[in-house]
Amino acid sequence: MSEPAVLFNEKVCNGGKKIAIATLNAEKSLNSLSLEMVDLIAAQADKWEQDD
């Protein structure tokens, strides 16, 4: 099974705030952005925006 092109993580901080982290995971292309990666990041950003 291949690894996802972008790894997403969240860290919980004081007061319940969160830090969202997107890690590029495309070593063979030196982590250059592909259209797939941009689509994944945009979709996840929309989810994070809706998370209150």
N, CA, C and O atoms as a GROMACS GRO file, in nm:
protein
  208
    1MET      N    1   0.085  -0.118   0.000
    1MET     CA    2   0.000   0.000   0.000
    1MET      C    3   0.089   0.124   0.000
    1MET      O    4   0.183   0.133   0.079
    2SER      N    5   0.060   0.217  -0.087
    2SER     CA    6   0.144   0.337  -0.096
    2SER      C    7   0.104   0.440   0.009
    2SER      O    8  -0.012   0.446   0.052
    3GLU      N    9   0.200   0.518   0.047
    3GLU     CA   10   0.177   0.624   0.145
    3GLU      C   11   0.100   0.739   0.080
    3GLU      O   12   0.114   0.762  -0.040
    4PRO      N   13   0.018   0.811   0.157
    4PRO     CA   14  -0.053   0.928   0.102
    4PRO      C   15   0.046   1.037   0.063
    4PRO      O   16   0.153   1.049   0.123
    5ALA      N   17   0.010   1.117  -0.037
    5ALA     CA   18   0.098   1.223  -0.086
    5ALA      C   19   0.113   1.336   0.015
    5ALA      O   20   0.215   1.406   0.017
    6VAL      N   21   0.012   1.356   0.098
    6VAL     CA   22   0.017   1.459   0.202
    6VAL      C   23  -0.033   1.396   0.332
    6VAL      O   24  -0.136   1.329   0.335
    7LEU      N   25   0.043   1.418   0.439
    7LEU     CA   26   0.003   1.368   0.570
    7LEU      C   27  -0.052   1.484   0.652
    7LEU      O   28   0.007   1.591   0.655
    8PHE      N   29  -0.166   1.463   0.716
    8PHE     CA   30  -0.229   1.568   0.794
    8PHE      C   31  -0.228   1.530   0.941
    8PHE      O   32  -0.247   1.414   0.978
    9ASN      N   33  -0.206   1.630   1.025
    9ASN     CA   34  -0.201   1.608   1.168
    9ASN      C   35  -0.251   1.734   1.238
    9ASN      O   36  -0.246   1.843   1.182
   10GLU      N   37  -0.298   1.718   1.359
   10GLU     CA   38  -0.339   1.832   1.441
   10GLU      C   39  -0.278   1.819   1.579
   10GLU      O   40  -0.272   1.709   1.635
   11LYS      N   41  -0.232   1.929   1.633
   11LYS     CA   42  -0.180   1.934   1.769
   11LYS      C   43  -0.272   2.023   1.850
   11LYS      O   44  -0.305   2.134   1.808
   12VAL      N   45  -0.314   1.975   1.966
   12VAL     CA   46  -0.401   2.053   2.054
   12VAL      C   47  -0.313   2.137   2.146
   12VAL      O   48  -0.219   2.087   2.207
   13CYS      N   49  -0.346   2.266   2.155
   13CYS     CA   50  -0.270   2.360   2.237
   13CYS      C   51  -0.354   2.403   2.357
   13CYS      O   52  -0.466   2.357   2.375
   14ASN      N   53  -0.298   2.490   2.436
   14ASN     CA   54  -0.370   2.545   2.552
   14ASN      C   55  -0.500   2.611   2.508
   14ASN      O   56  -0.507   2.669   2.400
   15GLY      N   57  -0.601   2.602   2.589
   15GLY     CA   58  -0.728   2.666   2.560
   15GLY      C   59  -0.808   2.592   2.454
   15GLY      O   60  -0.909   2.645   2.406
   16GLY      N   61  -0.767   2.471   2.416
   16GLY     CA   62  -0.841   2.395   2.317
   16GLY      C   63  -0.814   2.434   2.173
   16GLY      O   64  -0.872   2.375   2.082
   17LYS      N   65  -0.727   2.531   2.151
   17LYS     CA   66  -0.691   2.569   2.014
   17LYS      C   67  -0.610   2.457   1.950
   17LYS      O   68  -0.549   2.376   2.020
   18LYS      N   69  -0.610   2.453   1.817
   18LYS     CA   70  -0.538   2.348   1.745
   18LYS      C   71  -0.442   2.410   1.644
   18LYS      O   72  -0.467   2.517   1.588
   19ILE      N   73  -0.333   2.341   1.622
   19ILE     CA   74  -0.240   2.374   1.514
   19ILE      C   75  -0.255   2.264   1.410
   19ILE      O   76  -0.240   2.146   1.442
   20ALA      N   77  -0.284   2.302   1.286
   20ALA     CA   78  -0.299   2.205   1.178
   20ALA      C   79  -0.167   2.195   1.102
   20ALA      O   80  -0.103   2.295   1.073
   21ILE      N   81  -0.128   2.071   1.071
   21ILE     CA   82  -0.001   2.047   1.004
   21ILE      C   83  -0.026   1.962   0.879
   21ILE      O   84  -0.092   1.858   0.885
   22ALA      N   85   0.027   2.008   0.766
   22ALA     CA   86   0.024   1.931   0.642
   22ALA      C   87   0.169   1.904   0.603
   22ALA      O   88   0.247   1.997   0.581
   23THR      N   89   0.205   1.776   0.593
   23THR     CA   90   0.341   1.737   0.560
   23THR      C   91   0.343   1.674   0.421
   23THR      O   92   0.274   1.576   0.396
   24LEU      N   93   0.422   1.732   0.332
   24LEU     CA   94   0.434   1.677   0.197
   24LEU      C   95   0.511   1.546   0.205
   24LEU      O   96   0.610   1.537   0.278
   25ASN      N   97   0.466   1.445   0.132
   25ASN     CA   98   0.523   1.311   0.142
   25ASN      C   99   0.548   1.253   0.003
   25ASN      O  100   0.496   1.147  -0.032
   26ALA      N  101   0.629   1.324  -0.076
   26ALA     CA  102   0.660   1.280  -0.212
   26ALA      C  103   0.811   1.291  -0.233
   26ALA      O  104   0.859   1.376  -0.307
   27GLU      N  105   0.883   1.202  -0.167
   27GLU     CA  106   1.029   1.208  -0.168
   27GLU      C  107   1.088   1.199  -0.309
   27GLU      O  108   1.184   1.270  -0.340
   28LYS      N  109   1.032   1.115  -0.393
   28LYS     CA  110   1.087   1.095  -0.528
   28LYS      C  111   1.083   1.222  -0.611
   28LYS      O  112   1.169   1.243  -0.697
   29SER      N  113   0.984   1.309  -0.586
   29SER     CA  114   0.974   1.435  -0.661
   29SER      C  115   1.025   1.552  -0.579
   29SER      O  116   0.995   1.668  -0.609
   30LEU      N  117   1.102   1.522  -0.474
   30LEU     CA  118   1.157   1.625  -0.385
   30LEU      C  119   1.048   1.711  -0.324
   30LEU      O  120   1.067   1.831  -0.302
   31ASN      N  121   0.932   1.651  -0.298
   31ASN     CA  122   0.817   1.717  -0.238
   31ASN      C  123   0.763   1.834  -0.320
   31ASN      O  124   0.701   1.926  -0.266
   32SER      N  125   0.788   1.831  -0.450
   32SER     CA  126   0.726   1.934  -0.533
   32SER      C  127   0.575   1.908  -0.537
   32SER      O  128   0.531   1.793  -0.538
   33LEU      N  129   0.498   2.015  -0.540
   33LEU     CA  130   0.352   2.002  -0.536
   33LEU      C  131   0.298   1.947  -0.667
   33LEU      O  132   0.336   1.992  -0.775
   34SER      N  133   0.209   1.852  -0.655
   34SER     CA  134   0.136   1.801  -0.770
   34SER      C  135  -0.009   1.851  -0.758
   34SER      O  136  -0.049   1.901  -0.653
   35LEU      N  137  -0.085   1.837  -0.864
   35LEU     CA  138  -0.225   1.876  -0.859
   35LEU      C  139  -0.300   1.793  -0.755
   35LEU      O  140  -0.388   1.844  -0.686
   36GLU      N  141  -0.265   1.665  -0.743
   36GLU     CA  142  -0.327   1.579  -0.642
   36GLU      C  143  -0.302   1.636  -0.502
   36GLU      O  144  -0.393   1.640  -0.419
   37MET      N  145  -0.179   1.678  -0.475
   37MET     CA  146  -0.145   1.733  -0.344
   37MET      C  147  -0.222   1.861  -0.316
   37MET      O  148  -0.272   1.882  -0.205
   38VAL      N  149  -0.232   1.947  -0.415
   38VAL     CA  150  -0.306   2.072  -0.399
   38VAL      C  151  -0.452   2.043  -0.368
   38VAL      O  152  -0.511   2.107  -0.281
   39ASP      N  153  -0.510   1.947  -0.438
   39ASP     CA  154  -0.650   1.909  -0.413
   39ASP      C  155  -0.668   1.853  -0.272
   39ASP      O  156  -0.766   1.885  -0.205
   40LEU      N  157  -0.574   1.770  -0.227
   40LEU     CA  158  -0.582   1.714  -0.092
   40LEU      C  159  -0.572   1.823   0.014
   40LEU      O  160  -0.647   1.824   0.111
   41ILE      N  161  -0.478   1.915  -0.006
   41ILE     CA  162  -0.459   2.024   0.091
   41ILE      C  163  -0.582   2.114   0.094
   41ILE      O  164  -0.626   2.155   0.201
   42ALA      N  165  -0.637   2.147  -0.022
   42ALA     CA  166  -0.755   2.233  -0.028
   42ALA      C  167  -0.874   2.168   0.041
   42ALA      O  168  -0.947   2.234   0.116
   43ALA      N  169  -0.894   2.039   0.017
   43ALA     CA  170  -1.006   1.968   0.081
   43ALA      C  171  -0.988   1.963   0.233
   43ALA      O  172  -1.084   1.984   0.307
   44GLN      N  173  -0.866   1.938   0.278
   44GLN     CA  174  -0.842   1.933   0.423
   44GLN      C  175  -0.855   2.071   0.485
   44GLN      O  176  -0.907   2.084   0.596
   45ALA      N  177  -0.811   2.175   0.415
   45ALA     CA  178  -0.825   2.311   0.466
   45ALA      C  179  -0.972   2.347   0.484
   45ALA      O  180  -1.009   2.414   0.581
   46ASP      N  181  -1.056   2.302   0.392
   46ASP     CA  182  -1.201   2.324   0.406
   46ASP      C  183  -1.255   2.255   0.531
   46ASP      O  184  -1.337   2.311   0.604
   47LYS      N  185  -1.209   2.132   0.557
   47LYS     CA  186  -1.252   2.060   0.678
   47LYS      C  187  -1.205   2.133   0.804
   47LYS      O  188  -1.281   2.147   0.899
   48TRP      N  189  -1.080   2.178   0.803
   48TRP     CA  190  -1.027   2.250   0.919
   48TRP      C  191  -1.104   2.379   0.943
   48TRP      O  192  -1.129   2.418   1.057
   49GLU      N  193  -1.142   2.446   0.834
   49GLU     CA  194  -1.217   2.572   0.846
   49GLU      C  195  -1.352   2.548   0.915
   49GLU      O  196  -1.397   2.632   0.993
   50GLN      N  197  -1.415   2.436   0.886
   50GLN     CA  198  -1.546   2.404   0.943
   50GLN      C  199  -1.538   2.356   1.087
   50GLN      O  200  -1.638   2.354   1.158
   51ASP      N  201  -1.419   2.317   1.131
   51ASP     CA  202  -1.399   2.264   1.266
   51ASP      C  203  -1.391   2.378   1.366
   51ASP      O  204  -1.294   2.453   1.369
   52ASP      N  205  -1.494   2.391   1.447
   52ASP     CA  206  -1.495   2.499   1.546
   52ASP      C  207  -1.441   2.448   1.674
   52ASP      O  208  -1.432   2.522   1.772
   0.00000   0.00000   0.00000
